[in-house]
Amino acid sequence: MATEDRPTVPTGRTDLSDLVRDRRAELRLSLRGLEARTVDPATGEPLCKYSWINKLEKVLAIDAPSFPQLKALATALELPLGKVQDAAGAQFFGIETVWSASGEARALAARADRMTPEQREQLLRLIETFAPAPE
């Protein structure tokens, strides 16, 4: 996706910003240290620049991360890629991820924050029909 097609202002949510800031603190990494962990082995250049990470953590307007950036962040922060993707989807695109109880299936729901508790429960039941919880 071209940069001009990606949102530059978060949706009011801070899921990815919080995840990156908190995990970086847990790992005791500086911003420069995190940047160094996102280096692309093919080019030797960081996929997530210091200034971009700093703006992300401060929830300032930035381009939404690309897939290679999400992969680099997941690796650098020692997190599952899915967790990083879910946080980015929520923050930049307003996509809520709903997981089945078993953790084997998930659904992405745009504008889930507008759903009533009953609608969210219906969505969860629908997911469970495809990946029932273990007995």
Backbone as a chain_set.jsonl record, in Angstrom:
{"seq": "MATEDRPTVPTGRTDLSDLVRDRRAELRLSLRGLEARTVDPATGEPLCKYSWINKLEKVLAIDAPSFPQLKALATALELPLGKVQDAAGAQFFGIETVWSASGEARALAARADRMTPEQREQLLRLIETFAPAPE", "coords": {"N": [[0.85, -1.173, 0.0], [0.599, 2.153, -0.821], [2.24, 4.946, 0.695], [0.704, 7.311, 0.743], [-1.835, 6.26, 0.801], [-2.195, 5.212, 3.279], [-3.472, 5.707, 6.585], [-2.611, 8.626, 8.485], [-3.194, 9.651, 10.9], [-3.962, 8.443, 14.054], [-6.83, 6.464, 15.114], [-7.874, 7.442, 17.43], [-7.443, 5.571, 19.204], [-4.86, 3.88, 21.028], [-3.477, 1.506, 20.809], [-1.214, 0.213, 19.446], [0.802, 2.08, 19.96], [0.887, 1.998, 22.79], [1.552, -0.704, 23.186], [4.121, -0.892, 21.972], [5.59, 1.049, 23.46], [5.334, 0.039, 26.112], [6.401, -2.576, 25.893], [8.972, -2.038, 24.999], [9.976, -0.763, 27.24], [9.868, -2.91, 29.051], [11.809, -4.566, 27.954], [13.934, -2.976, 28.345], [14.972, -1.216, 26.425], [16.376, 1.453, 24.591], [15.099, 4.111, 22.48], [16.798, 4.272, 20.261], [18.003, 1.794, 20.507], [15.847, 0.072, 19.972], [15.313, 0.846, 17.35], [17.685, -0.097, 16.16], [17.281, -2.82, 16.319], [15.459, -3.27, 14.342], [16.623, -3.465, 11.891], [16.899, -4.1, 8.474], [18.102, -7.01, 7.131], [18.884, -7.276, 4.477], [19.335, -4.706, 3.443], [20.596, -3.3, 5.433], [19.542, -1.119, 6.613], [17.451, 0.497, 9.062], [14.079, -0.534, 9.455], [12.213, 0.694, 10.967], [12.438, 3.818, 11.859], [14.117, 5.918, 14.262], [12.813, 8.435, 14.721], [10.213, 7.899, 13.818], [9.393, 5.835, 15.546], [9.501, 7.246, 17.966], [7.496, 9.202, 17.537], [5.337, 7.472, 17.234], [5.133, 6.312, 19.814], [4.468, 8.595, 21.245], [2.018, 9.103, 20.276], [1.639, 10.746, 18.043], [0.893, 12.214, 14.82], [1.571, 9.985, 12.281], [2.649, 7.966, 9.485], [0.774, 5.031, 8.93], [2.063, 1.858, 9.912], [3.87, -0.252, 7.633], [3.596, -3.644, 6.346], [6.205, -4.91, 6.371], [7.396, -3.268, 8.333], [5.821, -3.878, 10.573], [6.475, -6.576, 10.906], [9.191, -6.286, 11.507], [9.026, -4.815, 13.897], [7.691, -6.696, 15.527], [9.609, -8.745, 15.676], [11.774, -7.311, 16.801], [10.703, -6.564, 19.253], [10.215, -8.946, 20.355], [7.721, -10.264, 20.145], [4.642, -11.937, 19.208], [3.78, -11.794, 15.763], [1.071, -11.511, 15.079], [-0.043, -10.264, 17.334], [1.091, -7.712, 17.223], [0.126, -6.882, 14.739], [-2.646, -6.867, 15.285], [-2.789, -4.788, 17.176], [-1.921, -2.616, 15.624], [-3.905, -2.582, 13.641], [-6.141, -1.896, 15.164], [-5.422, 0.667, 16.157], [-4.821, 2.258, 13.864], [-6.733, 1.693, 11.928], [-9.141, 1.213, 13.114], [-9.968, -1.38, 13.58], [-11.206, -4.046, 15.303], [-10.125, -6.937, 16.928], [-11.516, -10.031, 17.494], [-11.225, -12.846, 19.385], [-11.661, -16.403, 19.437], [-12.602, -18.502, 22.227], [-10.842, -20.623, 22.393], [-8.65, -19.63, 21.152], [-7.991, -20.262, 18.619], [-9.248, -19.195, 16.441], [-10.104, -16.12, 14.847], [-11.777, -13.006, 14.377], [-12.013, -10.084, 12.434], [-13.306, -7.016, 13.114], [-14.61, -4.17, 11.873], [-15.178, -1.017, 13.325], [-15.936, -2.072, 15.807], [-16.04, -0.94, 18.258], [-18.373, 0.394, 18.303], [-20.272, -1.485, 18.588], [-22.867, -3.112, 20.394], [-22.856, -4.721, 23.639], [-24.328, -7.074, 23.317], [-24.223, -7.507, 20.556], [-21.485, -7.926, 20.244], [-21.234, -10.29, 21.68], [-22.753, -11.98, 20.053], [-21.125, -12.023, 17.787], [-18.888, -13.297, 18.852], [-20.018, -15.8, 19.43], [-20.538, -16.649, 16.833], [-17.939, -16.93, 15.841], [-17.087, -18.987, 17.482], [-18.523, -21.127, 16.432], [-16.998, -21.92, 14.31], [-14.55, -22.551, 15.389], [-14.68, -24.308, 17.89], [-14.47, -24.127, 21.479], [-12.016, -25.93, 23.355], [-12.789, -29.037, 24.935]], "CA": [[0.0, 0.0, 0.0], [1.395, 3.376, -0.911], [2.202, 5.768, 1.896], [-0.4, 8.262, 0.713], [-3.075, 5.539, 1.036], [-2.268, 4.783, 4.679], [-3.826, 6.788, 7.499], [-1.501, 9.242, 9.214], [-3.675, 10.031, 12.218], [-4.605, 7.318, 14.708], [-8.288, 6.49, 15.225], [-8.241, 7.8, 18.792], [-6.96, 4.455, 20.011], [-3.405, 3.914, 21.18], [-3.084, 0.114, 21.027], [0.157, -0.056, 19.022], [1.677, 2.985, 20.721], [1.03, 1.453, 24.141], [2.266, -1.975, 23.106], [5.536, -0.63, 21.694], [6.18, 1.759, 24.601], [5.4, -0.85, 27.277], [7.323, -3.687, 25.649], [10.326, -1.469, 24.939], [10.382, -0.553, 28.634], [10.116, -4.238, 29.632], [13.082, -5.055, 27.416], [14.939, -1.972, 28.702], [15.577, -0.725, 25.189], [16.216, 2.858, 24.242], [14.531, 4.266, 21.144], [17.854, 3.907, 19.308], [18.172, 0.347, 20.61], [14.753, -0.552, 19.242], [15.576, 1.117, 15.932], [18.761, -0.992, 15.72], [16.744, -4.178, 16.22], [14.566, -3.367, 13.182], [17.444, -3.355, 10.685], [16.653, -5.045, 7.388], [19.39, -7.639, 6.826], [19.233, -7.111, 3.065], [19.808, -3.347, 3.141], [21.343, -2.741, 6.554], [18.831, 0.077, 7.072], [16.336, 0.191, 9.956], [12.738, -0.418, 8.877], [11.492, 1.621, 11.847], [13.381, 4.875, 12.232], [14.018, 6.509, 15.6], [11.802, 9.497, 14.772], [8.897, 7.276, 13.644], [9.075, 5.142, 16.805], [9.257, 8.288, 18.954], [6.168, 9.758, 17.27], [4.361, 6.417, 17.529], [4.977, 6.211, 21.262], [3.836, 9.826, 21.735], [0.719, 9.149, 19.592], [1.614, 11.862, 17.122], [0.529, 11.813, 13.466], [2.59, 9.282, 11.498], [2.096, 7.01, 8.533], [0.532, 3.698, 9.484], [3.183, 0.992, 9.565], [3.74, -1.229, 6.547], [3.771, -5.016, 6.815], [7.601, -5.139, 6.787], [7.65, -2.581, 9.606], [5.175, -4.657, 11.633], [7.306, -7.769, 11.127], [10.415, -5.847, 12.179], [8.664, -4.488, 15.283], [7.405, -7.94, 16.247], [10.893, -9.395, 15.935], [12.558, -6.463, 17.702], [10.065, -6.532, 20.574], [10.054, -10.34, 20.774], [6.283, -10.47, 20.274], [4.04, -12.575, 18.035], [3.388, -10.847, 14.722], [-0.373, -11.289, 15.177], [-0.326, -9.289, 18.386], [1.488, -6.401, 16.703], [-0.836, -6.567, 13.682], [-3.925, -6.529, 15.917], [-2.664, -3.46, 17.781], [-1.86, -1.63, 14.535], [-5.238, -2.529, 13.024], [-7.036, -1.156, 16.058], [-5.032, 2.067, 16.265], [-4.813, 3.014, 12.614], [-7.851, 1.402, 11.042], [-10.352, 0.992, 13.895], [-10.361, -2.784, 13.457], [-11.157, -4.785, 16.562], [-9.949, -8.373, 16.747], [-12.248, -10.837, 18.468], [-10.684, -14.201, 19.36], [-12.453, -17.476, 20.032], [-12.099, -18.883, 23.551], [-9.725, -21.543, 22.211], [-7.53, -18.906, 20.571], [-7.707, -20.85, 17.321], [-9.901, -18.441, 15.368], [-10.34, -14.729, 15.165], [-12.509, -12.224, 13.378], [-11.686, -8.668, 12.457], [-14.568, -6.293, 13.021], [-14.476, -2.721, 11.783], [-16.077, -0.256, 14.185], [-16.422, -2.912, 16.898], [-16.274, -0.086, 19.419], [-19.758, 0.865, 18.235], [-21.152, -2.629, 18.797], [-23.411, -3.292, 21.743], [-22.36, -5.975, 24.233], [-25.06, -8.196, 22.738], [-23.68, -7.734, 19.215], [-20.155, -8.516, 20.42], [-21.46, -11.676, 22.102], [-23.195, -12.705, 18.857], [-19.936, -12.211, 16.958], [-18.077, -14.315, 19.508], [-20.687, -17.094, 19.216], [-20.32, -17.01, 15.439], [-16.561, -17.407, 15.745], [-17.025, -20.28, 18.177], [-19.065, -22.195, 15.582], [-15.933, -22.356, 13.42], [-13.443, -23.062, 16.201], [-15.23, -24.491, 19.226], [-13.534, -24.177, 22.601], [-11.664, -27.311, 23.717], [-13.587, -29.576, 26.062]], "C": [[0.891, 1.229, 0.0], [1.216, 4.21, 0.343], [0.997, 6.703, 1.891], [-1.755, 7.596, 0.941], [-3.257, 5.139, 2.502], [-2.654, 5.959, 5.564], [-2.593, 7.346, 8.202], [-1.914, 9.643, 10.621], [-4.359, 8.828, 12.841], [-6.109, 7.544, 14.876], [-8.769, 6.963, 16.592], [-7.836, 6.698, 19.757], [-5.439, 4.501, 20.036], [-2.818, 2.512, 21.356], [-1.623, -0.161, 20.657], [1.142, 0.832, 19.775], [1.939, 2.437, 22.113], [1.84, 0.169, 24.148], [3.763, -1.748, 22.913], [6.212, 0.028, 22.894], [6.38, 0.815, 25.797], [6.416, -1.976, 27.078], [8.766, -3.203, 25.568], [10.857, -1.25, 26.356], [10.697, -1.895, 29.315], [11.47, -4.781, 29.2], [14.245, -4.12, 27.729], [15.738, -1.494, 27.482], [15.371, 0.772, 25.063], [15.517, 2.915, 22.883], [15.553, 3.864, 20.078], [18.092, 2.393, 19.325], [17.089, -0.405, 19.86], [14.945, -0.356, 17.748], [16.616, 0.13, 15.401], [18.276, -2.428, 15.553], [15.828, -4.361, 15.008], [15.322, -3.285, 11.856], [17.099, -4.479, 9.705], [17.986, -5.673, 7.006], [19.836, -7.44, 5.372], [19.849, -5.747, 2.773], [20.692, -2.761, 4.233], [20.701, -1.495, 7.136], [17.705, -0.322, 8.037], [14.997, 0.381, 9.236], [11.872, 0.537, 9.698], [12.505, 2.632, 12.371], [13.077, 5.41, 13.624], [12.867, 7.511, 15.678], [10.393, 8.937, 14.629], [8.465, 6.578, 14.926], [8.735, 6.157, 17.883], [7.86, 8.887, 18.775], [5.076, 8.732, 17.57], [4.09, 6.354, 19.025], [4.279, 7.436, 21.855], [2.464, 10.047, 21.108], [0.581, 10.422, 18.763], [1.275, 11.332, 15.721], [1.734, 11.215, 12.749], [1.884, 8.438, 10.459], [1.867, 5.696, 9.257], [1.676, 2.789, 9.063], [2.851, 0.054, 8.411], [3.901, -2.628, 7.136], [5.228, -5.302, 7.186], [7.949, -4.45, 8.106], [7.024, -3.36, 10.767], [5.974, -5.916, 11.953], [8.575, -7.402, 11.887], [10.141, -5.495, 13.635], [8.424, -5.748, 16.097], [8.697, -8.658, 16.621], [11.688, -8.612, 16.978], [12.02, -6.478, 19.124], [9.818, -7.93, 21.138], [8.591, -10.651, 21.09], [5.764, -11.228, 19.058], [3.574, -11.516, 17.031], [1.9, -10.531, 14.813], [-0.749, -10.259, 16.221], [-0.01, -7.869, 17.928], [0.51, -5.955, 15.607], [-2.184, -6.142, 14.274], [-3.889, -5.121, 16.503], [-2.634, -2.372, 16.71], [-3.218, -1.482, 13.865], [-6.206, -1.724, 13.856], [-6.704, 0.332, 16.046], [-5.203, 2.838, 14.97], [-6.045, 2.818, 11.742], [-9.16, 1.146, 11.781], [-10.867, -0.428, 13.805], [-10.155, -3.482, 14.792], [-11.004, -6.265, 16.239], [-10.67, -9.095, 17.869], [-11.77, -12.274, 18.308], [-11.684, -15.186, 19.937], [-11.832, -17.83, 21.375], [-10.877, -19.796, 23.433], [-8.475, -20.838, 21.69], [-7.157, -19.409, 19.19], [-8.329, -20.089, 16.161], [-10.094, -17.009, 15.826], [-11.121, -14.091, 14.032], [-12.089, -10.781, 13.545], [-12.98, -7.911, 12.219], [-14.295, -4.798, 12.999], [-15.538, -2.077, 12.656], [-16.69, -1.106, 15.312], [-16.704, -2.087, 18.143], [-17.696, 0.462, 19.44], [-20.759, -0.263, 18.473], [-21.649, -2.662, 20.236], [-22.798, -4.562, 22.331], [-23.053, -7.204, 23.638], [-24.523, -8.527, 21.339], [-22.289, -8.37, 19.292], [-20.276, -9.984, 20.821], [-21.907, -12.525, 20.912], [-22.005, -13.0, 17.944], [-19.06, -13.311, 17.548], [-18.699, -15.703, 19.317], [-20.497, -17.569, 17.778], [-18.911, -17.571, 15.246], [-16.448, -18.797, 16.356], [-17.594, -21.416, 17.336], [-17.999, -22.729, 14.636], [-14.743, -22.941, 14.162], [-13.936, -23.222, 17.626], [-14.133, -24.571, 20.29], [-13.235, -25.639, 22.935], [-12.478, -27.767, 24.929], [-12.719, -29.983, 27.2]], "O": [[1.848, 1.304, 0.771], [0.16, 4.18, 0.974], [0.338, 6.872, 2.917], [-2.73, 8.284, 1.242], [-4.357, 4.77, 2.913], [-2.217, 7.084, 5.325], [-1.643, 6.613, 8.478], [-1.057, 9.946, 11.45], [-5.249, 8.242, 12.225], [-6.593, 8.673, 14.791], [-9.964, 6.889, 16.88], [-7.881, 6.874, 20.974], [-4.813, 5.097, 19.159], [-1.773, 2.354, 21.986], [-0.875, -0.709, 21.467], [2.207, 0.368, 20.183], [3.083, 2.413, 22.568], [2.704, -0.029, 25.002], [4.579, -2.348, 23.613], [7.295, -0.395, 23.3], [7.446, 0.791, 26.412], [7.193, -2.29, 27.979], [9.68, -3.891, 26.023], [12.026, -1.512, 26.642], [11.67, -2.003, 30.061], [12.189, -5.385, 29.996], [15.398, -4.425, 27.423], [16.964, -1.386, 27.501], [14.305, 1.291, 25.394], [15.361, 1.892, 22.216], [15.207, 3.194, 19.105], [18.35, 1.787, 18.286], [17.366, -1.399, 19.189], [14.761, -1.289, 16.967], [16.449, -0.419, 14.312], [18.812, -3.17, 14.73], [15.46, -5.489, 14.68], [14.714, -3.058, 10.811], [17.023, -5.649, 10.078], [18.908, -4.965, 6.601], [21.032, -7.437, 5.082], [20.768, -5.634, 1.961], [21.455, -1.828, 3.982], [21.251, -0.88, 8.05], [17.074, -1.363, 7.851], [14.815, 1.348, 8.496], [10.916, 1.116, 9.183], [13.327, 2.315, 13.231], [11.942, 5.361, 14.098], [12.042, 7.445, 16.59], [9.465, 9.447, 15.257], [7.317, 6.705, 15.352], [7.784, 5.958, 18.639], [7.126, 9.059, 19.749], [4.019, 9.079, 18.096], [2.934, 6.345, 19.448], [3.575, 7.323, 22.859], [1.816, 11.059, 21.373], [-0.457, 11.085, 18.781], [1.364, 10.129, 15.475], [2.78, 11.852, 12.626], [0.675, 8.217, 10.536], [2.67, 5.295, 10.099], [2.206, 2.938, 7.962], [1.709, -0.373, 8.24], [4.297, -2.777, 8.292], [5.47, -5.894, 8.238], [8.711, -4.991, 8.906], [7.635, -3.486, 11.828], [6.132, -6.283, 13.117], [8.987, -8.118, 12.8], [10.931, -5.837, 14.515], [8.898, -5.859, 17.228], [8.855, -9.122, 17.751], [12.213, -9.193, 17.928], [12.786, -6.413, 20.086], [9.289, -8.087, 22.239], [8.263, -11.213, 22.135], [6.373, -11.174, 17.99], [3.041, -10.475, 17.414], [1.511, -9.376, 14.637], [-1.669, -9.468, 16.016], [-0.76, -6.936, 18.214], [0.116, -4.789, 15.558], [-2.789, -5.173, 13.816], [-4.838, -4.353, 16.348], [-3.256, -1.322, 16.874], [-3.635, -0.367, 13.555], [-7.005, -0.954, 13.321], [-7.602, 1.167, 15.939], [-5.687, 3.969, 14.988], [-6.368, 3.67, 10.914], [-10.184, 0.889, 11.148], [-12.068, -0.665, 13.937], [-9.05, -3.498, 15.334], [-11.693, -6.782, 15.36], [-10.461, -8.805, 19.046], [-11.891, -12.856, 17.23], [-12.464, -14.84, 20.824], [-10.675, -17.499, 21.637], [-9.981, -19.748, 24.275], [-7.372, -21.378, 21.775], [-6.121, -19.025, 18.646], [-7.967, -20.321, 15.008], [-10.229, -16.723, 17.016], [-11.124, -14.567, 12.897], [-11.84, -10.314, 14.657], [-13.669, -8.147, 11.227], [-13.81, -4.228, 13.976], [-16.673, -2.549, 12.712], [-17.83, -0.877, 15.716], [-17.509, -2.481, 18.987], [-18.169, 0.938, 20.472], [-21.963, -0.018, 18.551], [-20.936, -2.286, 21.166], [-22.275, -5.393, 21.589], [-22.43, -8.254, 23.476], [-24.386, -9.699, 20.986], [-21.959, -9.248, 18.495], [-19.506, -10.823, 20.353], [-21.481, -13.672, 20.781], [-21.894, -14.096, 17.395], [-18.549, -14.16, 16.817], [-17.983, -16.673, 19.071], [-20.315, -18.763, 17.537], [-18.727, -18.578, 14.561], [-15.786, -19.675, 15.803], [-17.185, -22.564, 17.508], [-18.084, -23.877, 14.2], [-14.005, -23.752, 13.603], [-13.654, -22.382, 18.481], [-13.02, -25.024, 20.025], [-14.112, -26.494, 22.808], [-12.804, -26.98, 25.817], [-13.22, -30.453, 28.221]]}, "num_chains": 1, "name": "protein.A"}
